[in-house]
Amino acid sequence: MQGTALNMIDMVGIGPFVVLPLVIKTLGGPLFLWAWLLGAFVSVIDAFVWAELGASFPLAGGSYNFLKISYGEKRWGRLLSFLYVWQTLIQAPLVMASGAIGFAQYMSYLMPLDEWQRKAVSGGVVLVIIVLLYRKIDSIGKIGLVMWGAVLLTLGWIIVGGLSNARIPLSETLGSMGSVSGGLLAAGLGQASVKTIYCYLGYYNVCHLGGEMKRPTRNIPASMFISIAGITGLYLLMNLSVVSVVPWQEAQNSDFIVSTFVETLYGPKAAQLATVLVLLVAFSSLFAVLLGYSRVPYAAAVDGQFFSIFARLHPTRQFPYVSLLFLGGLGFVFSLLFRLGDVITAILAMRIVIQFVGQAIGLLLLHRRRAASEFPFRMPLYPLPVLLAISVWLFIFFSTGLTFMLSGLTVIGLGAVAFLVSSGIRHQWPFGR
């Protein structure tokens, strides 16, 4: 149960509250529900990959260890795990920026903000998070419970309020899902699903805590599939609830759809309360994100597989302050420079090649070296889910567009150069034994 809760907390941050209008605008009308269903489908087939790896190697660090072990700890595994940490230096600040920009969007419901004021709010909230985290923090359990409580309260309010006070018949919304040709649907589905998959990311969070799990061979796979099923149900009900009250033509242009929805049903005072709940979720999520990600470069540096400067601890408070300041500082810059839609797309473009596709290929390589009996969890119809996951992830990667594809590949290329320079200085593979 704790693993499932951790996954679901990680999956639902500010994402669904800011992505819903973007998805509607991309696909138009009730067709946006297909993008949420595709996001769930991608999560399920990818979870089979994570389940086999997580059950076989229940170690702290998740993808870092999976890539290192799958490709060989002395050679290619060193490169892939290094690239994973390298891209974390970029994509973790992008995640920070997405939450901060979403925070500023909803803040503008409480007080009118122009573009520069929004940037000031988004940058300011990142700085506040850095200040709060500039200390030794042993547990985020209480913060996670507060965030999850705010998420459940907000989602429950939306679902119950909308479905019990529907102004647009659900039959009309659901009936329109099949009213467009498959070709037209596929044309926009890739771009829209980039946004929805962003809201599902986190179903694998339990794999990063594998060393602390009880009965990991059973609980790691179970917690992932339960959390995906639960979140999918909540997301679909939330979307149906919103469009049953707020016409999709209006919802697609809203910067704070939850506030608009609650105001339509209950008035401005209730909408202000709902906005405060969303801001609480966003702030708590940012806190947890920066705290967790700041430990990734630190752990790799301590392991001797990344730049040693990231292994430095604060001299008196004993926390990885270099990693924290680097990721937080870059998140601050990104929150000032980019738009929300671009940040979300960049997050996926940055992660797909190494973490998701690379990990799936790594599992295929492991199966060639190990007997089936050495995998505590076996996916059904292997290797079909793995091949399907690779194909769908590549489809999503191409859907991000040429600019974001090139930016993601550029980061990987620069990481490869940094790895070669680092290995050359240390006389390690491929330049030494």
C-alpha positions in Angstrom: 0.0 0.0 0.0 2.8 2.5 0.8 4.5 1.8 -2.5 1.2 2.4 -4.4 0.6 5.6 -2.5 4.2 6.9 -3.3 3.6 6.1 -7.0 0.3 7.9 -7.1 1.6 11.0 -5.2 4.4 11.2 -7.8 2.0 10.8 -10.7 -0.4 13.5 -9.6 1.2 16.9 -9.0 0.2 20.0 -10.9 0.1 18.0 -14.1 -3.6 17.2 -14.7 -4.7 20.6 -13.6 -2.7 22.4 -16.2 -2.5 19.8 -19.0 -6.3 19.3 -19.5 -6.8 22.5 -21.5 -3.6 21.9 -23.6 -4.9 18.4 -24.6 -8.3 19.7 -25.5 -6.8 22.4 -27.6 -4.5 20.0 -29.4 -7.2 17.5 -30.4 -10.4 19.5 -30.2 -13.6 18.5 -28.6 -14.1 15.3 -26.6 -11.5 13.5 -28.8 -9.0 14.5 -26.0 -10.2 11.5 -24.0 -8.3 9.3 -26.5 -5.0 11.0 -25.5 -5.6 10.1 -21.8 -6.4 6.5 -22.7 -3.2 6.3 -24.8 -1.2 7.7 -21.9 -2.6 4.9 -19.7 -1.8 2.3 -22.3 1.8 3.4 -22.7 2.1 3.4 -18.9 0.9 -0.2 -18.6 3.1 -1.7 -21.3 6.1 0.2 -20.0 5.3 -0.9 -16.4 5.9 -4.5 -17.5 9.5 -3.5 -18.3 9.9 -1.7 -15.0 8.3 -4.6 -13.1 10.8 -7.2 -14.4 13.7 -5.0 -13.7 12.5 -3.7 -10.4 11.6 -7.2 -9.1 15.0 -8.6 -10.3 17.1 -5.7 -8.9 15.3 -4.1 -6.0 18.0 -1.4 -5.4 17.9 2.3 -4.6 18.4 4.4 -7.7 16.1 2.7 -10.1 17.1 3.4 -13.7 20.7 4.3 -12.8 21.2 0.7 -11.6 19.0 -0.9 -14.3 21.0 0.6 -17.1 24.3 -0.1 -15.5 23.5 -3.8 -14.9 21.6 -4.4 -18.2 24.4 -3.1 -20.4 27.3 -4.4 -18.2 28.8 -2.6 -15.2 32.3 -2.3 -16.7 31.6 -1.0 -20.2 28.4 0.2 -21.9 26.5 0.2 -18.6 28.8 2.9 -17.3 28.0 5.0 -20.3 24.2 4.5 -20.2 24.0 5.1 -16.4 26.2 8.2 -16.8 23.9 9.6 -19.6 20.9 9.0 -17.4 22.4 11.1 -14.6 23.6 13.7 -17.2 20.1 14.1 -18.6 18.8 14.4 -15.0 20.8 17.7 -14.8 18.5 19.1 -17.5 15.2 17.3 -17.2 14.9 17.6 -13.4 15.1 21.5 -13.7 12.5 21.2 -16.5 10.2 19.3 -14.2 10.7 22.0 -11.6 10.0 24.7 -14.2 6.7 23.0 -15.3 5.4 23.0 -11.7 6.5 26.6 -11.1 4.9 27.8 -14.3 1.7 26.0 -13.4 1.8 27.5 -10.0 2.0 31.0 -11.5 -0.9 30.2 -13.9 -3.2 29.4 -11.0 -1.9 32.2 -8.9 -3.2 34.6 -11.6 -6.7 33.5 -10.8 -6.4 34.9 -7.3 -4.7 38.1 -8.4 -4.3 39.4 -12.0 -0.7 39.0 -13.3 0.8 40.1 -16.5 3.5 38.0 -18.3 6.4 39.4 -16.3 4.6 39.1 -13.0 3.9 35.4 -13.8 7.6 34.9 -14.4 8.4 36.6 -11.2 6.0 34.3 -9.3 7.3 31.1 -11.0 10.9 32.0 -10.4 10.2 33.1 -6.9 8.5 29.9 -5.9 11.6 27.9 -7.1 13.8 30.1 -5.0 11.6 29.6 -1.9 11.8 25.8 -2.5 15.6 26.0 -2.6 15.8 28.0 0.6 13.5 25.5 2.4 15.6 22.5 1.2 18.9 24.0 2.1 19.1 21.8 5.2 19.2 18.2 6.1 15.8 16.6 5.6 15.5 12.9 6.4 11.9 12.2 5.4 9.2 13.7 3.1 6.5 11.4 4.5 4.5 14.2 6.1 4.8 16.4 3.0 3.7 13.5 0.9 0.6 12.9 3.0 -0.3 16.6 2.9 0.1 16.7 -0.9 -1.9 13.4 -1.4 -4.7 14.7 0.8 -4.9 17.9 -1.2 -4.9 15.9 -4.4 -7.7 13.6 -3.3 -9.8 16.5 -2.0 -9.4 18.5 -5.2 -10.0 15.5 -7.6 -12.9 14.3 -5.4 -14.5 17.8 -5.5 -14.2 18.0 -9.3 -15.5 14.5 -9.9 -18.4 14.5 -7.5 -19.4 18.1 -8.2 -19.3 17.8 -11.9 -21.0 14.5 -12.4 -23.7 15.3 -10.0 -24.4 18.7 -11.6 -23.8 17.9 -15.2 -24.9 20.6 -17.7 -23.7 18.9 -20.8 -24.9 15.2 -21.2 -22.2 12.7 -20.9 -23.7 10.7 -23.7 -23.0 13.7 -26.0 -19.4 13.8 -25.0 -18.8 10.0 -25.2 -20.7 9.7 -28.5 -18.4 12.3 -30.1 -15.3 10.2 -29.4 -15.9 8.0 -32.4 -17.1 10.8 -34.7 -13.8 11.5 -36.4 -11.8 9.4 -38.9 -8.9 7.4 -37.6 -6.4 9.3 -39.8 -7.4 12.6 -38.4 -7.3 11.3 -34.8 -3.9 9.8 -35.3 -2.5 13.1 -36.7 -3.1 14.9 -33.4 -3.0 12.0 -30.9 0.8 11.9 -30.8 1.2 15.6 -29.8 -1.7 15.4 -27.3 -0.4 12.2 -25.7 2.9 13.9 -25.1 1.0 16.1 -22.6 -1.0 13.3 -21.0 1.9 10.9 -20.6 3.6 13.7 -18.6 0.7 13.3 -16.1 1.2 9.5 -15.8 5.0 9.6 -15.2 5.8 8.4 -11.7 4.2 4.9 -11.8 7.7 3.5 -11.5 8.7 5.7 -8.4 8.7 2.6 -6.2 11.6 1.2 -8.3 13.8 4.0 -7.0 13.1 2.9 -3.5 13.5 -0.8 -4.2 16.1 -1.3 -1.4 13.6 -0.2 1.2 10.6 -2.3 0.0 9.3 -5.4 1.8 8.7 -8.4 -0.5 9.9 -6.4 -3.5 9.5 -9.2 -6.0 5.7 -9.0 -5.4 5.1 -5.5 -4.2 7.0 -3.6 -6.8 5.0 -4.9 -9.8 1.7 -4.9 -7.9 2.1 -1.3 -6.7 2.8 -0.1 -10.3 -0.2 -1.7 -11.9 -2.6 -0.7 -9.1 -1.4 2.9 -9.2 -1.8 3.1 -13.0 -5.4 1.7 -12.8 -6.3 4.1 -10.0 -4.9 7.2 -11.6 -6.4 6.3 -15.0 -9.8 6.1 -13.4 -9.4 9.4 -11.6 -8.1 11.2 -14.7 -10.9 10.0 -16.9 -13.6 10.9 -14.4 -12.0 14.3 -13.8 -12.0 15.0 -17.6 -15.6 13.9 -18.0 -16.7 15.9 -15.0 -15.1 19.1 -16.3 -16.5 18.9 -19.8 -19.9 18.1 -18.5 -19.9 21.5 -16.8 -17.6 23.8 -18.8 -18.0 23.6 -22.6 -14.8 22.3 -24.2 -14.6 25.4 -26.4 -14.2 27.5 -23.2 -12.1 24.9 -21.3 -9.4 24.7 -24.0 -8.5 28.4 -23.4 -8.5 28.4 -19.6 -5.2 28.9 -17.7 -6.9 27.7 -14.5 -9.5 25.2 -15.5 -10.1 23.9 -12.0 -10.9 27.4 -10.7 -13.2 28.1 -13.7 -15.0 24.8 -13.2 -15.6 25.3 -9.4 -16.6 28.9 -10.0 -19.2 27.8 -12.6 -20.7 25.4 -10.1 -20.3 27.1 -6.7 -19.2 30.7 -7.2 -16.0 32.7 -6.8 -15.4 32.0 -3.1 -15.4 28.3 -3.6 -13.2 28.7 -6.7 -10.6 30.6 -4.6 -10.5 27.7 -2.1 -10.0 25.3 -5.0 -7.2 27.4 -6.3 -5.5 27.4 -3.0 -5.7 23.6 -2.9 -4.1 23.4 -6.4 -1.3 25.8 -5.3 -0.7 23.6 -2.2 -0.4 20.5 -4.5 2.0 22.4 -6.9 4.2 23.6 -4.1 4.4 20.3 -2.3 5.1 18.5 -5.5 8.0 21.0 -6.3 9.4 20.4 -2.8 9.4 16.6 -3.3 10.7 16.7 -6.8 13.8 18.9 -6.0 14.5 16.9 -2.9 14.4 13.6 -4.7 16.2 14.6 -7.9 19.0 16.4 -6.0 20.1 13.0 -4.7 20.5 11.4 -8.1 23.8 13.2 -9.2 25.0 13.0 -5.6 24.5 9.2 -5.5 26.2 8.7 -8.9 29.1 10.9 -7.9 29.6 8.9 -4.6 29.5 5.7 -6.7 32.5 7.1 -8.7 30.4 7.2 -11.9 29.8 11.0 -12.1 31.6 14.3 -11.5 33.0 14.3 -8.0 31.9 17.9 -7.3 28.3 16.6 -7.0 29.4 14.3 -4.2 30.1 17.3 -1.9 28.0 17.5 1.3 27.3 20.7 3.3 30.1 20.9 5.9 27.7 21.2 8.9 24.3 20.1 7.7 25.4 17.1 5.7 23.2 17.3 2.6 24.2 17.4 -1.1 24.2 21.2 -1.5 26.0 21.4 -4.8 23.5 19.1 -6.5 20.6 21.0 -4.9 21.9 24.4 -5.9 22.7 23.3 -9.5 19.3 21.7 -10.2 17.4 24.4 -8.4 19.3 27.2 -10.1 18.7 25.8 -13.5 15.0 25.2 -12.7 14.8 28.9 -11.8 16.3 29.9 -15.2 14.0 27.5 -17.1 10.9 28.8 -15.3 11.7 32.3 -16.6 12.5 31.3 -20.2 10.0 28.8 -21.3 6.3 28.2 -21.8 4.5 25.4 -20.0 3.6 23.4 -23.2 7.2 23.6 -24.4 8.6 22.5 -21.0 6.3 19.4 -20.8 7.3 18.4 -24.4 11.0 18.9 -23.6 10.8 16.7 -20.5 9.6 13.7 -22.5 12.0 14.3 -25.4 14.8 14.4 -22.9 13.9 11.1 -21.2 12.6 8.8 -23.9 15.8 7.7 -25.6 17.9 6.8 -22.6 15.5 6.0 -19.8 12.5 4.4 -21.5 13.8 3.0 -24.8 17.3 2.3 -23.5 15.8 0.5 -20.5 13.5 -1.6 -22.6 16.4 -2.7 -24.9 18.5 -3.4 -21.8 15.8 -5.8 -20.6 16.0 -7.7 -23.9 19.8 -7.9 -23.5 19.3 -9.3 -20.0 17.0 -12.0 -21.2 19.7 -13.1 -23.7 22.2 -13.5 -20.8 19.9 -14.9 -18.0 17.6 -17.8 -17.7 13.9 -17.2 -17.4 14.0 -18.6 -13.8 16.2 -15.7 -12.7 13.4 -13.2 -13.2 11.1 -13.2 -10.2 8.4 -11.4 -12.2 7.7 -12.4 -15.8 5.5 -10.3 -18.1 2.9 -12.2 -20.2 3.6 -12.7 -23.9 7.3 -11.7 -23.6 8.8 -10.1 -25.7 5.7 -8.5 -27.2 5.1 -5.9 -24.5 8.8 -4.8 -24.6 8.8 -4.4 -28.4 5.4 -2.6 -28.2 6.8 -0.2 -25.5 9.8 0.6 -27.7 7.6 1.3 -30.7 5.2 3.5 -28.8 7.9 5.4 -27.1 9.6 6.1 -30.4 6.2 7.3 -31.8 5.9 9.7 -28.9 9.5 10.8 -29.4 8.8 11.7 -33.0 5.6 13.4 -32.0 7.5 15.9 -29.9 8.7 17.5 -33.1 12.1 18.0 -34.8 13.2 20.9 -32.5 12.6 18.9 -29.3 14.0 15.7 -30.8 17.2 17.5 -31.8 17.5 19.2 -28.4 17.1 15.8 -26.6 19.7 14.1 -28.9 22.1 17.1 -28.5 22.0 16.7 -24.7 22.8 13.0 -25.1 25.6 13.8 -27.5 27.1 16.3 -25.1 26.8 13.8 -22.3 28.7 11.2 -24.4 31.5 13.8 -24.9 31.6 14.5 -21.1 31.7 10.8 -20.4 34.7 10.3 -22.7 36.5 13.2 -21.2 35.9 12.0 -17.7 36.9 8.4 -18.6 40.0 9.6 -20.3 41.1 11.6 -17.2 40.5 8.6 -15.0 42.0 6.1 -17.5 38.7 4.0 -17.4 36.9 2.3 -20.2 37.1 2.9 -23.1 40.6 4.3 -22.5 41.8 1.9 -19.8 41.0 -1.2 -18.0 
